[in-house]
Amino acid sequence: MNHYVEKIILRAPEQWLWMHKRFKSVPDETKTNSRYL
């Protein structure tokens, strides 16, 4: 399935826009004790 989708996208990559909310928010650094996750 991935190969099929890839072939379609490669025909006209300028027509594809991928949007998703993978990282909805970043935790407050005071809660994590770190600037990095």
CHARMM internal coordinates of N, CA and C (Angstrom, degrees):
IC EDIT
DIST 1 N 1 CA 1.4486
DIST 1 CA 1 C 1.5293
ANGL 1 N 1 CA 1 C 110.73
DIST 1 C 2 N 1.3340
ANGL 1 CA 1 C 2 N 118.21
DIHE 1 N 1 CA 1 C 2 N -45.02
DIST 2 N 2 CA 1.4604
ANGL 1 C 2 N 2 CA 120.67
DIHE 1 CA 1 C 2 N 2 CA 179.94
DIST 2 CA 2 C 1.5178
ANGL 2 N 2 CA 2 C 111.50
DIHE 1 C 2 N 2 CA 2 C -60.40
DIST 2 C 3 N 1.3136
ANGL 2 CA 2 C 3 N 116.40
DIHE 2 N 2 CA 2 C 3 N -38.87
DIST 3 N 3 CA 1.4657
ANGL 2 C 3 N 3 CA 120.49
DIHE 2 CA 2 C 3 N 3 CA 179.68
DIST 3 CA 3 C 1.5292
ANGL 3 N 3 CA 3 C 110.37
DIHE 2 C 3 N 3 CA 3 C -63.54
DIST 3 C 4 N 1.3074
ANGL 3 CA 3 C 4 N 117.19
DIHE 3 N 3 CA 3 C 4 N -40.29
DIST 4 N 4 CA 1.4602
ANGL 3 C 4 N 4 CA 122.00
DIHE 3 CA 3 C 4 N 4 CA 178.99
DIST 4 CA 4 C 1.5330
ANGL 4 N 4 CA 4 C 110.61
DIHE 3 C 4 N 4 CA 4 C -63.63
DIST 4 C 5 N 1.3185
ANGL 4 CA 4 C 5 N 117.16
DIHE 4 N 4 CA 4 C 5 N -47.33
DIST 5 N 5 CA 1.4656
ANGL 4 C 5 N 5 CA 121.66
DIHE 4 CA 4 C 5 N 5 CA 179.13
DIST 5 CA 5 C 1.5230
ANGL 5 N 5 CA 5 C 110.08
DIHE 4 C 5 N 5 CA 5 C -62.76
DIST 5 C 6 N 1.3258
ANGL 5 CA 5 C 6 N 117.52
DIHE 5 N 5 CA 5 C 6 N -41.94
DIST 6 N 6 CA 1.4594
ANGL 5 C 6 N 6 CA 121.58
DIHE 5 CA 5 C 6 N 6 CA 178.93
DIST 6 CA 6 C 1.5260
ANGL 6 N 6 CA 6 C 110.98
DIHE 5 C 6 N 6 CA 6 C -60.17
DIST 6 C 7 N 1.3115
ANGL 6 CA 6 C 7 N 117.86
DIHE 6 N 6 CA 6 C 7 N -42.50
DIST 7 N 7 CA 1.4656
ANGL 6 C 7 N 7 CA 121.28
DIHE 6 CA 6 C 7 N 7 CA 179.70
DIST 7 CA 7 C 1.5236
ANGL 7 N 7 CA 7 C 111.19
DIHE 6 C 7 N 7 CA 7 C -62.09
DIST 7 C 8 N 1.3196
ANGL 7 CA 7 C 8 N 116.72
DIHE 7 N 7 CA 7 C 8 N -40.71
DIST 8 N 8 CA 1.4662
ANGL 7 C 8 N 8 CA 120.67
DIHE 7 CA 7 C 8 N 8 CA 179.40
DIST 8 CA 8 C 1.5255
ANGL 8 N 8 CA 8 C 110.52
DIHE 7 C 8 N 8 CA 8 C -65.82
DIST 8 C 9 N 1.3182
ANGL 8 CA 8 C 9 N 116.70
DIHE 8 N 8 CA 8 C 9 N -43.93
DIST 9 N 9 CA 1.4650
ANGL 8 C 9 N 9 CA 120.92
DIHE 8 CA 8 C 9 N 9 CA -179.05
DIST 9 CA 9 C 1.5238
ANGL 9 N 9 CA 9 C 110.77
DIHE 8 C 9 N 9 CA 9 C -64.84
DIST 9 C 10 N 1.3157
ANGL 9 CA 9 C 10 N 117.19
DIHE 9 N 9 CA 9 C 10 N -40.28
DIST 10 N 10 CA 1.4623
ANGL 9 C 10 N 10 CA 120.47
DIHE 9 CA 9 C 10 N 10 CA -178.17
DIST 10 CA 10 C 1.5221
ANGL 10 N 10 CA 10 C 112.65
DIHE 9 C 10 N 10 CA 10 C -67.34
DIST 10 C 11 N 1.3119
ANGL 10 CA 10 C 11 N 118.43
DIHE 10 N 10 CA 10 C 11 N -18.94
DIST 11 N 11 CA 1.4719
ANGL 10 C 11 N 11 CA 121.15
DIHE 10 CA 10 C 11 N 11 CA 176.56
DIST 11 CA 11 C 1.5252
ANGL 11 N 11 CA 11 C 110.84
DIHE 10 C 11 N 11 CA 11 C -66.67
DIST 11 C 12 N 1.3351
ANGL 11 CA 11 C 12 N 117.19
DIHE 11 N 11 CA 11 C 12 N -38.57
DIST 12 N 12 CA 1.4654
ANGL 11 C 12 N 12 CA 121.84
DIHE 11 CA 11 C 12 N 12 CA -178.15
DIST 12 CA 12 C 1.5252
ANGL 12 N 12 CA 12 C 109.46
DIHE 11 C 12 N 12 CA 12 C -150.23
DIST 12 C 13 N 1.3385
ANGL 12 CA 12 C 13 N 117.48
DIHE 12 N 12 CA 12 C 13 N 72.96
DIST 13 N 13 CA 1.4711
ANGL 12 C 13 N 13 CA 119.86
DIHE 12 CA 12 C 13 N 13 CA -176.11
DIST 13 CA 13 C 1.5252
ANGL 13 N 13 CA 13 C 113.69
DIHE 12 C 13 N 13 CA 13 C -63.34
DIST 13 C 14 N 1.3283
ANGL 13 CA 13 C 14 N 117.64
DIHE 13 N 13 CA 13 C 14 N -25.14
DIST 14 N 14 CA 1.4674
ANGL 13 C 14 N 14 CA 119.88
DIHE 13 CA 13 C 14 N 14 CA -179.23
DIST 14 CA 14 C 1.5286
ANGL 14 N 14 CA 14 C 111.87
DIHE 13 C 14 N 14 CA 14 C -67.95
DIST 14 C 15 N 1.3172
ANGL 14 CA 14 C 15 N 118.15
DIHE 14 N 14 CA 14 C 15 N -14.49
DIST 15 N 15 CA 1.4603
ANGL 14 C 15 N 15 CA 121.49
DIHE 14 CA 14 C 15 N 15 CA -179.08
DIST 15 CA 15 C 1.5255
ANGL 15 N 15 CA 15 C 112.68
DIHE 14 C 15 N 15 CA 15 C -90.71
DIST 15 C 16 N 1.3109
ANGL 15 CA 15 C 16 N 117.37
DIHE 15 N 15 CA 15 C 16 N -3.01
DIST 16 N 16 CA 1.4635
ANGL 15 C 16 N 16 CA 120.45
DIHE 15 CA 15 C 16 N 16 CA -175.36
DIST 16 CA 16 C 1.5185
ANGL 16 N 16 CA 16 C 111.15
DIHE 15 C 16 N 16 CA 16 C -106.18
DIST 16 C 17 N 1.2943
ANGL 16 CA 16 C 17 N 115.87
DIHE 16 N 16 CA 16 C 17 N 132.92
DIST 17 N 17 CA 1.4598
ANGL 16 C 17 N 17 CA 122.64
DIHE 16 CA 16 C 17 N 17 CA 175.55
DIST 17 CA 17 C 1.5222
ANGL 17 N 17 CA 17 C 106.95
DIHE 16 C 17 N 17 CA 17 C -131.75
DIST 17 C 18 N 1.3123
ANGL 17 CA 17 C 18 N 115.88
DIHE 17 N 17 CA 17 C 18 N 116.97
DIST 18 N 18 CA 1.4658
ANGL 17 C 18 N 18 CA 120.66
DIHE 17 CA 17 C 18 N 18 CA -177.39
DIST 18 CA 18 C 1.5162
ANGL 18 N 18 CA 18 C 109.10
DIHE 17 C 18 N 18 CA 18 C -99.83
DIST 18 C 19 N 1.3195
ANGL 18 CA 18 C 19 N 115.94
DIHE 18 N 18 CA 18 C 19 N 121.19
DIST 19 N 19 CA 1.4628
ANGL 18 C 19 N 19 CA 120.53
DIHE 18 CA 18 C 19 N 19 CA 177.88
DIST 19 CA 19 C 1.5224
ANGL 19 N 19 CA 19 C 108.66
DIHE 18 C 19 N 19 CA 19 C -132.38
DIST 19 C 20 N 1.2917
ANGL 19 CA 19 C 20 N 115.82
DIHE 19 N 19 CA 19 C 20 N 133.38
DIST 20 N 20 CA 1.4540
ANGL 19 C 20 N 20 CA 120.84
DIHE 19 CA 19 C 20 N 20 CA 174.58
DIST 20 CA 20 C 1.5146
ANGL 20 N 20 CA 20 C 108.91
DIHE 19 C 20 N 20 CA 20 C -155.53
DIST 20 C 21 N 1.3057
ANGL 20 CA 20 C 21 N 116.40
DIHE 20 N 20 CA 20 C 21 N 158.69
DIST 21 N 21 CA 1.4691
ANGL 20 C 21 N 21 CA 121.83
DIHE 20 CA 20 C 21 N 21 CA -179.65
DIST 21 CA 21 C 1.5213
ANGL 21 N 21 CA 21 C 109.16
DIHE 20 C 21 N 21 CA 21 C -101.08
DIST 21 C 22 N 1.3054
ANGL 21 CA 21 C 22 N 116.17
DIHE 21 N 21 CA 21 C 22 N 66.54
DIST 22 N 22 CA 1.4599
ANGL 21 C 22 N 22 CA 119.73
DIHE 21 CA 21 C 22 N 22 CA -179.49
DIST 22 CA 22 C 1.5264
ANGL 22 N 22 CA 22 C 111.08
DIHE 21 C 22 N 22 CA 22 C -68.41
DIST 22 C 23 N 1.3158
ANGL 22 CA 22 C 23 N 115.56
DIHE 22 N 22 CA 22 C 23 N -43.13
DIST 23 N 23 CA 1.4613
ANGL 22 C 23 N 23 CA 120.78
DIHE 22 CA 22 C 23 N 23 CA 179.57
DIST 23 CA 23 C 1.5230
ANGL 23 N 23 CA 23 C 107.20
DIHE 22 C 23 N 23 CA 23 C -116.00
DIST 23 C 24 N 1.3067
ANGL 23 CA 23 C 24 N 116.35
DIHE 23 N 23 CA 23 C 24 N 93.36
DIST 24 N 24 CA 1.4561
ANGL 23 C 24 N 24 CA 120.75
DIHE 23 CA 23 C 24 N 24 CA -175.35
DIST 24 CA 24 C 1.5172
ANGL 24 N 24 CA 24 C 112.07
DIHE 23 C 24 N 24 CA 24 C -70.97
DIST 24 C 25 N 1.3214
ANGL 24 CA 24 C 25 N 116.71
DIHE 24 N 24 CA 24 C 25 N -36.75
DIST 25 N 25 CA 1.4573
ANGL 24 C 25 N 25 CA 119.84
DIHE 24 CA 24 C 25 N 25 CA 179.59
DIST 25 CA 25 C 1.5185
ANGL 25 N 25 CA 25 C 109.38
DIHE 24 C 25 N 25 CA 25 C -154.31
DIST 25 C 26 N 1.3043
ANGL 25 CA 25 C 26 N 114.60
DIHE 25 N 25 CA 25 C 26 N 161.39
DIST 26 N 26 CA 1.4588
ANGL 25 C 26 N 26 CA 120.83
DIHE 25 CA 25 C 26 N 26 CA 178.39
DIST 26 CA 26 C 1.5177
ANGL 26 N 26 CA 26 C 107.37
DIHE 25 C 26 N 26 CA 26 C -109.56
DIST 26 C 27 N 1.3254
ANGL 26 CA 26 C 27 N 117.88
DIHE 26 N 26 CA 26 C 27 N 129.42
DIST 27 N 27 CA 1.4671
ANGL 26 C 27 N 27 CA 120.10
DIHE 26 CA 26 C 27 N 27 CA -179.73
DIST 27 CA 27 C 1.5316
ANGL 27 N 27 CA 27 C 111.76
DIHE 26 C 27 N 27 CA 27 C -62.50
DIST 27 C 28 N 1.3051
ANGL 27 CA 27 C 28 N 115.49
DIHE 27 N 27 CA 27 C 28 N 150.36
DIST 28 N 28 CA 1.4592
ANGL 27 C 28 N 28 CA 121.62
DIHE 27 CA 27 C 28 N 28 CA 176.76
DIST 28 CA 28 C 1.5304
ANGL 28 N 28 CA 28 C 108.96
DIHE 27 C 28 N 28 CA 28 C -65.55
DIST 28 C 29 N 1.3407
ANGL 28 CA 28 C 29 N 117.40
DIHE 28 N 28 CA 28 C 29 N 132.10
DIST 29 N 29 CA 1.4722
ANGL 28 C 29 N 29 CA 119.78
DIHE 28 CA 28 C 29 N 29 CA -175.82
DIST 29 CA 29 C 1.5262
ANGL 29 N 29 CA 29 C 112.59
DIHE 28 C 29 N 29 CA 29 C -65.57
DIST 29 C 30 N 1.3391
ANGL 29 CA 29 C 30 N 117.70
DIHE 29 N 29 CA 29 C 30 N -21.44
DIST 30 N 30 CA 1.4669
ANGL 29 C 30 N 30 CA 118.37
DIHE 29 CA 29 C 30 N 30 CA 177.23
DIST 30 CA 30 C 1.5282
ANGL 30 N 30 CA 30 C 110.96
DIHE 29 C 30 N 30 CA 30 C -70.45
DIST 30 C 31 N 1.3128
ANGL 30 CA 30 C 31 N 117.55
DIHE 30 N 30 CA 30 C 31 N -25.35
DIST 31 N 31 CA 1.4634
ANGL 30 C 31 N 31 CA 120.95
DIHE 30 CA 30 C 31 N 31 CA 178.27
DIST 31 CA 31 C 1.5248
ANGL 31 N 31 CA 31 C 111.48
DIHE 30 C 31 N 31 CA 31 C -81.07
DIST 31 C 32 N 1.3276
ANGL 31 CA 31 C 32 N 116.69
DIHE 31 N 31 CA 31 C 32 N -29.89
DIST 32 N 32 CA 1.4632
ANGL 31 C 32 N 32 CA 119.73
DIHE 31 CA 31 C 32 N 32 CA -175.98
DIST 32 CA 32 C 1.5245
ANGL 32 N 32 CA 32 C 112.99
DIHE 31 C 32 N 32 CA 32 C -98.87
DIST 32 C 33 N 1.3448
ANGL 32 CA 32 C 33 N 117.77
DIHE 32 N 32 CA 32 C 33 N -10.67
DIST 33 N 33 CA 1.4652
ANGL 32 C 33 N 33 CA 122.45
DIHE 32 CA 32 C 33 N 33 CA -176.25
DIST 33 CA 33 C 1.5238
ANGL 33 N 33 CA 33 C 112.39
DIHE 32 C 33 N 33 CA 33 C 60.93
DIST 33 C 34 N 1.3044
ANGL 33 CA 33 C 34 N 117.27
DIHE 33 N 33 CA 33 C 34 N 26.39
DIST 34 N 34 CA 1.4558
ANGL 33 C 34 N 34 CA 120.44
DIHE 33 CA 33 C 34 N 34 CA -177.98
DIST 34 CA 34 C 1.5213
ANGL 34 N 34 CA 34 C 109.59
DIHE 33 C 34 N 34 CA 34 C -154.40
DIST 34 C 35 N 1.3252
ANGL 34 CA 34 C 35 N 115.44
DIHE 34 N 34 CA 34 C 35 N 148.16
DIST 35 N 35 CA 1.4577
ANGL 34 C 35 N 35 CA 119.81
DIHE 34 CA 34 C 35 N 35 CA 173.59
DIST 35 CA 35 C 1.5164
ANGL 35 N 35 CA 35 C 110.72
DIHE 34 C 35 N 35 CA 35 C -83.41
DIST 35 C 36 N 1.3060
ANGL 35 CA 35 C 36 N 116.71
DIHE 35 N 35 CA 35 C 36 N -13.00
DIST 36 N 36 CA 1.4598
ANGL 35 C 36 N 36 CA 121.90
DIHE 35 CA 35 C 36 N 36 CA -176.70
DIST 36 CA 36 C 1.5138
ANGL 36 N 36 CA 36 C 110.06
DIHE 35 C 36 N 36 CA 36 C -119.32
DIST 36 C 37 N 1.3030
ANGL 36 CA 36 C 37 N 116.91
DIHE 36 N 36 CA 36 C 37 N 150.57
DIST 37 N 37 CA 1.4719
ANGL 36 C 37 N 37 CA 120.79
DIHE 36 CA 36 C 37 N 37 CA 178.67
DIST 37 CA 37 C 1.4900
ANGL 37 N 37 CA 37 C 110.99
DIHE 36 C 37 N 37 CA 37 C -91.53
END
COOR INIT
IC SEED 1 N 1 CA 1 C
IC BUILD
